[in-house]
Amino acid sequence: MSDLSADEILDALGVEVTPVKTSALTPFEERVIAGFEDIQRFFEEHKRLPVNSEGRDIFERLYAVRLEQLRKLPQALAILALHDTHGLLRVGPAAANIDSLNEDALLAELGVDLEAQPTDDITVLRHVRSNAERRNAEEIANRTPCKNFNEFQPLFEQAERELKSGNRTALRFGRDASIQLHDFFILDGQFAYVAEVGDTIKMETGHDDARLRVIFGNGTESNLLLRSLQKALWKDETGRRLTVPDMGPLFSDTQEQDDIETGTIYVLRSKSSHPYVSEHRELIHKIGVTGGKVETRISGADKDATYLLADVEVVATYKLHNINRVRMENLFHKIFSSAQIDITIDDRFGNSVKPREWFLVPLHVIDQAVQHIMDGSITEVIYDTPRAQLVRT
């Protein structure tokens, strides 16, 4: 029998345990106040009333309809008299273009089982969620346009191609619930890419969390917590994790029996704290070729000036068969020679070293170069450094 208490077990599962508070309010009064607090938070965040019209966020439309209901209900007006600090109940219509959808229809869009809800009183505010549920749901729903989406769009296009070709697989989220930088997921039918991971945050429950920058395939982004994304993926029956692509052998779709594996192209990203590297970390990559294991090749990177005296992250690998490793490495370096970074660091002995093989090139462009090598069209393209893309000669 485990010595853990029920509270400790719930805490280990990430379930927030809070004492039950006694209240002098009736259940109806609690529902009305809780529902109105949602509307107030929206008003405070967006500095305007919610609107129920086509194209608006589903929660905004729900709040707009709810506000209209509250304004028509004398009991609700009496309950909220001391809570309406912004005068929301005294203002004009909440929606400039009210359409035919009512709150029931909006709740249905949110997946709420209306059949299980009481229907004899249309003034009852149903499905008033806990504060934690509201925070998680609104954090996922509160997306803003991604101003630099053009930088991420090639990554989404590449991921879609890899998924269709079988180089990536979409797995049900849950068996592996980890979330790391550059991971791809499918959430609510949209590709989701983890573009940034902030510093670790220690929660009151003792669990670690982190603020993420997640880019979605529809051109929006969200600054949400890692645990919120996990919960959303768990609850979404269609939520999926995209596996890391297996590029397979270079120059052939399958390895023939008499093929000789002659090496692996590896693409690395530095974890150096050097100011220039930190500023352009997502674009600076080292391209090399090894005949052994990549893990062995990069072991001790933090003590090797070749790797900028810092640990590195393997972001892509490509197998080579029947290819001269040195010539292949030289080919990559020739293609991206105009983008080779000019950086000098001191090694462990105080000697100035100028590392090679580091280039200011986006990862998706390196992958495109590999595709051109595979189909034999590499001689028809050159790298346009100012535009950071391969162009036809």
C-alpha positions in Angstrom: 0.0 0.0 0.0 1.4 3.4 -0.9 2.2 5.9 1.8 1.0 8.8 -0.3 -2.1 10.7 0.8 -5.0 11.3 -1.6 -3.9 15.0 -1.9 -0.3 14.0 -2.7 -1.5 11.6 -5.4 -3.8 14.2 -7.0 -0.9 16.7 -6.9 1.3 14.2 -8.7 -1.3 13.9 -11.3 -1.4 17.7 -11.8 -4.9 18.1 -10.2 -5.3 21.3 -8.3 -6.7 20.7 -4.9 -8.4 23.7 -3.2 -10.4 23.8 0.0 -14.2 23.9 -0.5 -15.4 27.4 0.4 -18.7 28.0 2.1 -20.8 30.7 0.5 -24.0 32.6 1.4 -24.9 32.9 -2.3 -27.4 30.6 -3.9 -26.3 28.4 -6.8 -28.2 30.7 -9.2 -26.4 33.8 -7.8 -23.0 32.1 -8.1 -23.7 31.1 -11.8 -24.8 34.7 -12.6 -21.8 36.3 -11.0 -19.3 33.8 -12.5 -20.8 34.2 -15.9 -20.6 38.0 -15.6 -16.9 37.8 -14.5 -16.1 36.2 -17.9 -17.6 39.2 -19.7 -15.7 41.7 -17.4 -12.4 40.0 -18.0 -13.0 40.2 -21.8 -13.8 43.9 -21.5 -10.7 44.6 -19.4 -8.4 42.8 -21.8 -9.8 44.1 -25.1 -11.2 47.5 -23.9 -14.5 46.9 -25.7 -17.7 45.0 -25.4 -18.0 41.5 -26.9 -19.7 41.1 -30.3 -21.7 38.2 -31.6 -21.0 38.2 -35.3 -19.6 35.8 -37.9 -15.8 35.4 -37.7 -15.5 36.5 -34.0 -13.9 34.2 -31.5 -16.4 31.6 -30.1 -16.0 32.8 -26.5 -16.5 36.4 -27.5 -19.8 35.5 -29.2 -20.8 33.5 -26.2 -20.1 36.5 -23.9 -22.1 38.8 -26.1 -25.2 36.7 -26.0 -24.8 36.2 -22.3 -24.6 39.9 -21.7 -27.8 40.5 -23.6 -29.6 37.8 -21.5 -28.3 39.4 -18.3 -29.6 42.9 -19.3 -33.1 41.4 -19.8 -33.2 39.6 -16.5 -34.3 41.7 -13.4 -33.0 39.2 -10.9 -29.6 39.2 -12.6 -29.4 43.0 -12.6 -30.1 43.1 -8.9 -27.5 40.5 -8.2 -24.8 42.2 -10.3 -25.5 45.8 -9.2 -22.4 45.9 -7.0 -20.3 43.9 -9.4 -20.8 46.0 -12.6 -17.8 48.3 -12.0 -17.6 49.1 -15.8 -21.3 49.8 -16.3 -21.6 47.0 -18.8 -25.2 46.4 -18.0 -26.2 50.0 -18.6 -24.5 50.3 -22.1 -26.3 49.8 -25.4 -26.5 46.5 -27.3 -23.5 44.2 -26.9 -23.5 43.2 -30.5 -23.7 45.5 -33.5 -24.6 42.7 -35.8 -26.4 40.0 -33.8 -27.0 37.0 -36.0 -29.3 34.0 -35.5 -27.1 32.1 -33.2 -28.1 32.0 -29.6 -26.2 30.8 -26.6 -27.3 27.2 -27.0 -25.9 27.1 -30.5 -22.7 28.7 -29.4 -22.3 26.2 -26.6 -23.0 23.4 -29.1 -20.1 24.7 -31.2 -17.9 24.5 -28.0 -18.9 20.8 -27.7 -21.1 21.2 -24.6 -23.7 18.5 -24.2 -26.9 20.5 -24.1 -29.1 17.4 -23.7 -27.6 16.9 -20.2 -28.4 20.5 -19.2 -31.7 21.7 -17.7 -33.8 23.3 -20.5 -36.8 24.5 -18.6 -35.3 27.9 -17.8 -33.6 29.8 -20.6 -32.3 32.4 -18.2 -30.1 29.9 -16.4 -26.4 30.4 -17.4 -25.3 26.9 -18.1 -21.9 25.4 -18.2 -20.2 28.0 -16.0 -16.7 26.6 -15.8 -14.2 26.7 -13.0 -11.5 29.5 -13.0 -8.9 26.9 -14.0 -11.0 25.6 -16.9 -11.7 29.1 -18.2 -8.0 30.1 -18.0 -6.9 27.0 -20.0 -9.7 27.3 -22.6 -9.3 31.0 -23.1 -5.5 30.7 -23.3 -5.8 28.3 -26.2 -8.6 30.3 -27.9 -6.9 33.7 -27.5 -4.7 33.7 -30.6 -3.3 36.8 -32.4 -2.1 37.2 -36.0 1.5 36.1 -36.4 3.3 39.2 -37.9 6.3 37.2 -39.2 4.3 34.1 -40.4 6.2 34.2 -43.7 9.2 33.0 -41.8 7.3 30.0 -40.5 5.1 29.1 -43.5 7.8 27.1 -45.3 8.1 24.9 -42.1 4.4 24.2 -42.2 4.5 23.4 -45.9 7.5 21.1 -45.3 5.8 19.3 -42.4 2.7 18.8 -44.6 4.8 17.3 -47.4 6.6 15.0 -45.0 3.3 13.9 -43.4 1.9 13.0 -46.8 5.0 11.2 -48.0 5.3 9.2 -44.8 8.5 10.8 -43.6 6.5 12.0 -40.6 3.8 10.2 -38.7 0.9 11.7 -36.7 0.6 9.9 -33.3 -2.1 10.2 -30.7 -1.0 12.6 -28.0 -0.7 11.1 -24.6 1.8 8.2 -24.8 4.5 10.8 -25.1 3.3 14.0 -23.5 6.5 15.9 -23.7 6.6 19.3 -25.5 9.9 20.6 -26.8 11.2 23.4 -28.9 10.5 22.9 -32.7 7.9 20.2 -32.0 4.9 19.9 -34.4 1.4 19.0 -33.3 -2.1 19.0 -34.7 -4.6 20.8 -32.4 -8.2 21.5 -33.4 -7.4 20.5 -37.0 -4.5 23.0 -37.2 -0.8 22.4 -37.4 0.9 23.9 -34.3 4.6 24.6 -34.1 6.5 25.3 -30.9 8.7 28.3 -32.0 9.9 29.4 -28.6 10.1 28.0 -25.0 10.6 30.4 -22.1 12.3 29.9 -18.8 11.1 27.2 -16.4 8.3 28.4 -14.1 7.8 26.7 -10.8 4.1 26.3 -10.1 2.4 26.4 -6.7 1.7 22.7 -7.1 5.4 22.0 -7.4 5.2 21.2 -11.1 7.4 22.9 -13.7 5.9 24.9 -16.5 7.0 27.3 -19.2 5.6 30.0 -21.4 5.5 29.0 -25.1 5.2 30.8 -28.3 3.1 28.5 -30.5 2.6 29.3 -34.2 -0.5 27.8 -35.9 -0.9 26.9 -39.6 -3.6 29.4 -40.1 -1.2 32.3 -39.5 -2.0 33.0 -35.8 0.0 32.5 -32.7 -0.5 32.1 -29.0 1.6 32.8 -26.0 0.4 30.0 -23.7 1.7 27.8 -20.9 3.2 24.4 -21.7 0.8 22.6 -19.4 -2.2 24.4 -21.0 -1.1 23.0 -24.4 -0.7 19.6 -23.0 -4.2 19.6 -21.5 -5.7 20.9 -24.8 -4.0 18.1 -26.8 -5.1 15.5 -24.2 -8.7 16.7 -24.5 -8.8 17.0 -28.3 -9.6 13.6 -29.6 -7.9 14.5 -32.9 -4.9 16.0 -31.1 -1.7 14.5 -32.6 2.1 14.7 -32.3 4.1 14.7 -35.5 7.2 12.5 -35.3 10.6 13.8 -36.3 11.1 13.1 -40.1 13.3 10.3 -41.2 14.8 11.6 -44.4 16.1 8.2 -45.5 19.1 7.6 -47.8 20.3 10.5 -50.0 20.0 10.0 -53.8 17.6 7.0 -53.5 14.2 6.2 -52.1 15.4 2.9 -50.7 18.7 1.4 -49.8 19.7 -1.4 -52.1 21.2 -4.6 -50.8 24.7 -3.8 -52.2 24.6 -0.1 -51.2 27.3 1.0 -48.8 26.3 3.5 -46.1 29.1 6.0 -46.3 28.0 8.6 -43.7 25.4 11.0 -42.4 24.9 14.7 -43.0 24.0 16.4 -39.8 22.7 19.8 -39.2 23.3 21.4 -35.8 22.1 24.4 -33.9 24.3 26.0 -31.2 23.4 26.7 -27.6 26.2 29.2 -27.3 25.6 32.4 -25.3 27.7 34.4 -27.7 25.6 37.6 -28.4 25.6 37.1 -32.2 24.6 33.4 -31.9 21.9 34.2 -29.3 20.4 36.8 -31.6 20.2 34.6 -34.7 20.0 31.2 -33.0 17.1 30.0 -35.2 19.0 30.8 -38.4 22.6 29.7 -37.6 23.4 26.1 -38.5 26.4 23.9 -38.8 26.4 21.5 -41.7 28.8 18.6 -41.5 29.3 14.9 -42.5 30.4 12.0 -40.4 31.1 8.4 -41.1 30.2 7.3 -37.6 27.5 8.2 -35.1 26.4 11.8 -34.9 26.2 11.5 -31.1 29.8 10.4 -31.0 30.8 13.2 -33.3 29.3 16.0 -31.2 30.3 14.6 -27.8 32.3 17.1 -25.9 31.1 20.0 -28.1 31.3 22.4 -25.2 35.0 21.9 -25.1 35.6 22.1 -28.8 36.0 25.5 -30.5 34.7 23.9 -33.7 31.3 23.8 -32.0 31.7 27.3 -30.5 32.6 25.8 -27.1 29.0 25.1 -26.4 26.5 22.2 -26.5 24.6 21.7 -29.7 21.2 20.4 -30.8 20.8 18.0 -33.7 18.0 19.4 -35.8 18.2 17.2 -38.9 20.1 14.2 -40.3 20.3 12.6 -43.8 21.9 9.2 -44.6 24.4 8.9 -47.4 24.8 5.8 -49.5 27.6 5.3 -52.1 28.6 9.0 -51.8 32.0 10.5 -51.1 31.6 12.2 -47.7 34.2 14.9 -48.3 32.8 15.9 -51.7 29.3 16.0 -50.2 30.3 18.3 -47.4 32.3 20.5 -49.7 29.2 20.8 -52.0 27.0 22.0 -49.1 29.7 24.5 -48.0 30.0 25.8 -51.6 26.2 26.3 -52.0 26.0 28.3 -48.8 29.5 29.9 -48.8 28.0 33.4 -49.1 26.2 32.9 -45.8 29.1 31.6 -43.8 29.2 33.5 -40.5 32.3 35.4 -39.6 32.9 34.8 -35.9 36.1 34.4 -33.8 36.2 32.9 -30.4 39.0 31.9 -28.0 39.6 28.3 -27.3 40.5 26.7 -24.0 44.1 27.8 -24.3 43.3 31.4 -25.2 44.0 31.0 -28.9 41.7 32.8 -31.3 39.8 30.3 -33.5 37.5 31.0 -36.5 35.1 28.0 -36.7 34.0 26.9 -40.1 30.9 25.1 -41.3 28.5 27.6 -39.5 26.0 29.3 -41.9 23.2 31.8 -41.5 20.7 29.7 -43.4 17.1 28.7 -42.3 16.6 25.0 -41.7 14.0 24.6 -44.4 16.4 26.0 -47.0 19.0 23.3 -46.0 16.2 20.7 -46.5 15.4 22.2 -49.9 19.1 21.9 -50.9 18.9 18.2 -50.0 15.9 17.7 -52.1 17.6 19.4 -55.1 20.6 17.1 -54.6 18.3 14.1 -54.5 16.6 15.0 -57.8 19.8 16.2 -59.4 18.7 19.8 -59.9 21.2 21.3 -57.4 23.3 22.7 -60.3 20.3 24.8 -61.3 20.0 26.8 -58.1 22.1 29.2 -56.0 21.6 30.6 -52.6 20.3 34.2 -52.5 21.7 35.5 -49.2 19.7 38.7 -48.9 16.4 36.9 -49.5 17.5 33.7 -47.6 16.2 31.3 -50.3 17.4 29.2 -53.1 16.7 30.7 -56.6 17.0 29.3 -60.1 20.1 30.3 -62.0 
